[in-house]
Amino acid sequence: MTQSHHLALSRRGFCLCCAGSAAFAAGGGWLTPRQVFAEARGIVDTIRAAAATAPIQVHTLRGNVSVLEGSGGNIAVLTGPDGKLLVDAGITASRPQLTKALAGLGPEPITHLINTHWHFDHADGNEWLHSEGAAILAHENTRKHLLSAQRVEDWNFDFPASPPGAIPVDVFASDRTVQVNRSTLALKYYGPAHTDSDISVTFTEADIVHAADIYWNGVYPFIDYSTGGSIDGTIRGAEATLAATTDKSIIIPGHGQPVSNRSELQAYRDMLVAIRDNVAGLKRQGRPLEDIVAAKPTAAYDAKWGRFVIGPDVFTRLVYEGV
């Protein structure tokens, strides 16, 4: 990767930047989601390779909660006498950097892991964290997807079933409350959103919410239609988090700048709704997809949100698929 790619990875906490730049150069412009990722020698391989050397940045929040940025999605860590609890597992290739970052947060062992959904950039590290002592908790659909082979069509990638040590041993359907380290964690299922397995994790006393991949801070999101995601579900997820937070809440997004707030999430939700409505209106006119892409229904938001791997044309296609 170039130095600019390293900076983008550090800033965004997600190495799709490498894939997006390569695809743009190869294709002369933004292609379909599948073409973007295929042109970049495989998005999954790209992310795993980048994670092997990417630095981990530690952001200290409050209430013994920190965020680790740089391995797949943003990872929340709660420390205390019951051991370290992680929200999401990152990429296995980041194990040396994550081990060092976790050690810097204190001597406690790793005892708990919560997966916010099944995607590999959030669950790839499950097996090694389990080997360190973490009991894994997730939504029942996360367990279902990890137990069997999965295809993400827009990534043009088939994931094999995960090894036994990576499978969540404790699952829930709607919500769950967990008491760890003198803290109350409220886990809530979003319903089908970014995938069909997304949950939020609220550190109640600290007033911190890990919103996972229903929220990509400052960038257009990826939506996985292959496993139950949709633009409307993503919007509903953002609205659910807005309803559950205040201006004093800290919100951790799945990707993007890892420390956010209700105002930034509101802007994200409003952007999603506006683009969804623009694309839906054009689609109701009977216009073909290529005409809708050419009409640039995202134009008012591209300068702020469209400078990452999910560019304006790709995001338009993702929204079109769900309206």
VONU-437970 format. One line per 5 residues: number of its first residue (from 0); their letters; for each residue x, y, z negated of C-alpha. Coordinates in Angstrom, 3 decimals. Example, Ala and Ser with C-alpha at 12.3 -4.5 7.8 and 13.67 -1.06 7.14 Angstrom:
! residues 2
0 = as = 12.300:-4.500:-7.800 | 13.670:-1.060:-7.140
***
This chain:
! residues 323
0 = mtqsh = 0.000:0.000:0.000 | 1.065:3.566:0.559 | 1.545:5.948:-2.333 | -1.805:7.582:-1.499 | -3.470:4.187:-1.730
5 = hlals = -1.980:3.633:-5.172 | -3.312:7.008:-6.246 | -6.738:6.203:-4.853 | -6.755:2.869:-6.634 | -5.769:4.457:-9.927
10 = rrgfc = -8.316:7.234:-9.544 | -11.214:5.045:-8.485 | -10.463:1.836:-10.332 | -11.295:-0.210:-7.252 | -9.110:-1.163:-4.327
15 = lccag = -11.680:-1.048:-1.563 | -9.821:2.086:-0.517 | -7.182:-0.066:1.133 | -9.750:-1.995:3.119 | -11.639:1.097:4.135
20 = saafa = -8.580:2.932:5.445 | -7.443:-0.068:7.443 | -10.889:-0.608:8.913 | -11.270:3.018:9.866 | -7.928:3.029:11.649
25 = agggw = -8.616:-0.250:13.430 | -12.135:0.566:14.500 | -11.803:4.246:15.306 | -14.676:5.038:12.963 | -17.050:3.519:10.432
30 = ltprq = -18.462:0.166:11.506 | -21.020:-2.167:10.001 | -20.285:-3.177:6.404 | -19.228:-6.633:7.552 | -16.955:-5.228:10.280
35 = vfaea = -15.334:-2.801:7.844 | -14.328:-5.550:5.473 | -13.408:-8.061:8.185 | -11.097:-5.547:9.876 | -9.202:-5.149:6.622
40 = rgivd = -7.974:-8.787:6.585 | -10.657:-9.704:4.092 | -11.861:-7.438:1.320 | -11.490:-10.109:-1.340 | -7.898:-10.902:-0.398
45 = tiraa = -7.112:-7.184:-0.248 | -8.498:-6.520:-3.715 | -6.710:-9.469:-5.260 | -3.399:-8.505:-3.684 | -3.686:-4.897:-4.834
50 = aatap = -4.670:-5.930:-8.358 | -1.411:-7.826:-8.767 | 0.555:-4.566:-8.965 | -2.032:-1.920:-9.833 | -1.421:-0.091:-13.124
55 = iqvht = -4.062:-0.182:-15.840 | -5.101:3.153:-17.295 | -6.573:3.196:-20.802 | -9.239:5.769:-21.651 | -10.060:6.014:-25.359
60 = lrgnv = -13.693:6.934:-26.010 | -15.232:6.740:-29.519 | -16.463:4.130:-31.959 | -13.450:1.869:-31.202 | -14.524:1.683:-27.535
65 = svleg = -12.053:2.148:-24.687 | -12.176:1.736:-20.918 | -9.529:-0.035:-18.855 | -9.335:1.249:-15.284 | -7.489:-0.418:-12.418
70 = sggni = -8.571:-4.065:-12.201 | -11.759:-4.447:-10.215 | -14.608:-2.742:-12.057 | -14.189:-0.560:-15.119 | -13.708:-2.745:-18.229
75 = avltg = -15.004:-1.624:-21.625 | -13.245:-2.903:-24.759 | -14.566:-2.863:-28.330 | -11.964:-3.556:-31.021 | -12.442:-4.520:-34.653
80 = pdgkl = -12.184:-7.273:-37.274 | -14.185:-9.764:-35.176 | -11.666:-9.532:-32.351 | -11.685:-7.775:-29.013 | -14.899:-7.746:-27.002
85 = lvdag = -14.624:-7.010:-23.276 | -17.372:-5.918:-20.934 | -16.269:-7.405:-17.593 | -13.154:-9.344:-16.786 | -11.500:-7.661:-13.809
90 = itasr = -9.240:-9.497:-11.368 | -7.130:-12.482:-12.446 | -4.071:-11.074:-10.669 | -4.127:-8.177:-13.159 | -3.612:-10.491:-16.134
95 = pqltk = -0.096:-9.246:-17.045 | -1.127:-5.572:-16.929 | -4.416:-6.225:-18.734 | -2.663:-8.281:-21.428 | -0.279:-5.391:-22.084
100 = alagl = -3.090:-2.815:-22.132 | -5.177:-4.935:-24.506 | -2.212:-5.445:-26.820 | -1.820:-1.697:-26.974 | -5.345:-1.414:-28.398
105 = gpepi = -4.476:-3.501:-31.451 | -3.413:-6.967:-32.631 | -6.873:-8.557:-32.649 | -7.416:-11.655:-30.494 | -9.801:-11.679:-27.530
110 = thlin = -13.021:-13.260:-28.783 | -15.934:-12.056:-26.659 | -16.590:-11.333:-22.974 | -19.771:-9.982:-21.404 | -20.209:-10.090:-17.614
115 = thwhf = -22.368:-7.296:-16.221 | -23.003:-9.337:-13.034 | -21.477:-12.134:-11.001 | -19.262:-10.281:-8.486 | -15.625:-11.383:-8.472
120 = dhadg = -14.254:-7.909:-9.241 | -16.088:-8.163:-12.574 | -15.847:-11.903:-13.302 | -12.662:-13.110:-11.589 | -10.781:-12.937:-14.889
125 = newlh = -13.332:-15.048:-16.767 | -11.244:-18.217:-16.810 | -8.055:-16.731:-18.277 | -9.966:-14.648:-20.825 | -11.853:-17.768:-21.898
130 = segaa = -8.515:-19.556:-22.270 | -7.484:-16.745:-24.641 | -10.533:-17.398:-26.799 | -13.371:-15.379:-25.273 | -16.900:-16.767:-25.422
135 = ilahe = -18.697:-15.557:-22.282 | -22.191:-14.036:-22.335 | -24.137:-12.944:-19.237 | -27.519:-12.835:-17.560 | -28.835:-16.205:-16.455
140 = ntrkh = -28.487:-15.224:-12.774 | -24.790:-14.511:-13.275 | -24.336:-18.049:-14.552 | -26.376:-19.387:-11.632 | -24.218:-17.604:-9.049
145 = llsaq = -20.933:-18.586:-10.704 | -21.988:-22.235:-10.917 | -22.390:-22.633:-7.152 | -20.848:-21.403:-3.907 | -21.993:-17.914:-2.908
150 = rvedw = -21.762:-15.964:0.331 | -21.668:-12.180:0.469 | -22.546:-11.521:4.074 | -21.324:-7.932:4.203 | -17.943:-9.038:2.862
155 = nfdfp = -17.884:-11.943:5.322 | -16.713:-14.118:2.452 | -17.729:-17.429:0.897 | -16.959:-17.760:-2.802 | -16.516:-21.292:-4.150
160 = asppg = -18.129:-22.335:-7.406 | -16.182:-21.025:-10.380 | -14.132:-23.385:-12.577 | -15.784:-24.620:-15.792 | -13.862:-22.204:-18.022
165 = aipvd = -15.203:-19.213:-16.089 | -18.879:-20.064:-16.576 | -20.852:-18.086:-19.186 | -21.833:-20.391:-22.042 | -24.517:-18.070:-23.411
170 = vfasd = -27.152:-16.496:-21.177 | -30.322:-14.484:-21.511 | -33.233:-13.530:-19.272 | -34.406:-10.064:-20.311 | -32.482:-8.557:-23.228
175 = rtvqv = -30.159:-9.529:-26.042 | -28.786:-7.809:-29.130 | -25.286:-8.689:-30.318 | -23.601:-7.687:-33.585 | -19.805:-7.507:-33.232
180 = nrstl = -17.195:-5.441:-35.070 | -19.828:-3.683:-37.160 | -21.373:-2.449:-33.908 | -24.725:-3.177:-32.300 | -24.617:-4.019:-28.608
185 = alkyy = -27.888:-3.928:-26.690 | -27.846:-5.872:-23.426 | -30.677:-5.258:-20.965 | -31.444:-6.780:-17.580 | -31.997:-4.201:-14.863
190 = gpaht = -33.956:-6.541:-12.627 | -32.722:-6.906:-9.045 | -30.551:-3.814:-8.454 | -26.978:-3.945:-7.092 | -27.407:-7.756:-7.246
195 = dsdis = -30.072:-9.855:-8.971 | -27.864:-10.289:-12.052 | -27.037:-6.758:-13.246 | -27.233:-5.775:-16.917 | -26.416:-2.687:-18.945
200 = vtfte = -24.460:-2.885:-22.192 | -25.138:-0.183:-24.792 | -22.818:0.393:-27.752 | -25.624:1.734:-29.911 | -23.808:3.515:-32.738
205 = adivh = -21.240:5.064:-30.394 | -23.947:6.053:-27.866 | -21.986:4.599:-24.953 | -23.613:2.754:-22.050 | -21.779:0.554:-19.563
210 = aadiy = -24.068:0.903:-16.546 | -22.080:-1.502:-14.352 | -22.493:-1.441:-10.588 | -25.858:0.252:-10.443 | -23.651:3.365:-10.842
215 = wngvy = -20.614:4.216:-8.699 | -19.391:7.568:-9.976 | -18.597:10.018:-7.179 | -18.782:7.536:-4.291 | -21.407:5.799:-2.188
220 = pfidy = -22.113:2.347:-3.672 | -22.026:-1.101:-2.169 | -25.350:-2.954:-2.358 | -25.291:-6.746:-2.156 | -28.411:-7.808:-0.289
225 = stggs = -27.035:-11.359:-0.071 | -27.706:-11.935:-3.779 | -30.803:-9.873:-4.406 | -29.664:-6.262:-4.353 | -31.496:-3.353:-2.705
230 = idgti = -31.410:0.422:-2.471 | -34.703:0.695:-4.373 | -33.432:-1.633:-7.087 | -30.257:0.417:-7.433 | -32.338:3.566:-7.820
235 = rgaea = -34.524:1.898:-10.443 | -31.394:0.859:-12.328 | -30.066:4.408:-12.336 | -33.435:5.688:-13.526 | -33.551:3.128:-16.331
240 = tlaat = -30.169:4.304:-17.590 | -31.214:7.947:-17.358 | -34.304:7.155:-19.433 | -32.181:5.402:-22.079 | -29.543:8.127:-22.523
245 = tdksi = -29.188:11.756:-23.586 | -26.786:14.551:-22.770 | -24.602:13.322:-25.640 | -24.269:9.791:-24.230 | -21.106:8.541:-22.560
250 = iipgh = -21.879:6.502:-19.452 | -19.334:4.080:-18.012 | -19.891:3.396:-14.295 | -18.967:0.128:-12.632 | -16.646:2.001:-10.260
255 = gqpvs = -15.338:5.500:-9.843 | -14.193:7.873:-12.560 | -14.666:5.663:-15.632 | -15.958:8.229:-18.126 | -19.208:9.857:-17.055
260 = nrsel = -22.386:11.406:-18.414 | -26.089:11.784:-17.827 | -25.724:14.859:-15.613 | -23.421:13.040:-13.200 | -25.681:9.983:-13.173
265 = qayrd = -28.675:12.225:-12.417 | -26.838:13.670:-9.424 | -26.038:10.147:-8.243 | -29.675:9.055:-8.579 | -30.891:12.145:-6.723
270 = mlvai = -28.419:11.481:-3.911 | -29.639:7.892:-3.567 | -33.285:8.970:-3.446 | -32.676:11.707:-0.877 | -30.736:9.429:1.467
275 = rdnva = -33.234:6.595:1.001 | -36.065:8.956:1.940 | -34.166:10.334:4.933 | -33.409:6.885:6.318 | -36.906:5.579:5.614
280 = glkrq = -38.456:8.546:7.423 | -36.341:7.931:10.514 | -37.092:4.220:10.418 | -40.845:4.890:10.247 | -40.488:6.819:13.504
285 = grple = -39.402:3.567:15.118 | -35.911:4.781:15.834 | -33.248:2.076:16.236 | -30.448:1.720:13.709 | -27.775:3.270:15.907
290 = divaa = -29.921:6.369:16.464 | -30.483:6.665:12.713 | -26.750:6.415:12.038 | -26.105:9.050:14.708 | -28.680:11.346:13.074
295 = kptaa = -26.409:11.491:9.981 | -29.074:11.232:7.260 | -26.331:11.396:4.623 | -24.755:14.622:5.940 | -25.677:16.828:2.987
300 = ydakw = -23.857:14.440:0.601 | -20.873:13.206:2.592 | -18.357:15.775:1.364 | -18.887:14.681:-2.244 | -19.835:11.013:-1.985
305 = grfvi = -18.588:9.770:1.384 | -14.824:9.842:0.971 | -14.332:6.286:-0.256 | -14.563:2.939:1.518 | -18.349:3.053:1.785
310 = gpdvf = -18.411:5.870:4.307 | -21.498:7.658:5.598 | -22.234:5.295:8.479 | -21.765:2.163:6.391 | -23.950:3.503:3.603
315 = trlvy = -26.645:4.482:6.104 | -26.666:0.884:7.349 | -26.876:-0.469:3.815 | -29.825:1.793:3.027 | -31.508:0.948:6.341
320 = egv = -31.401:-2.733:5.428 | -33.541:-2.063:2.360 | -36.176:0.428:3.523
***
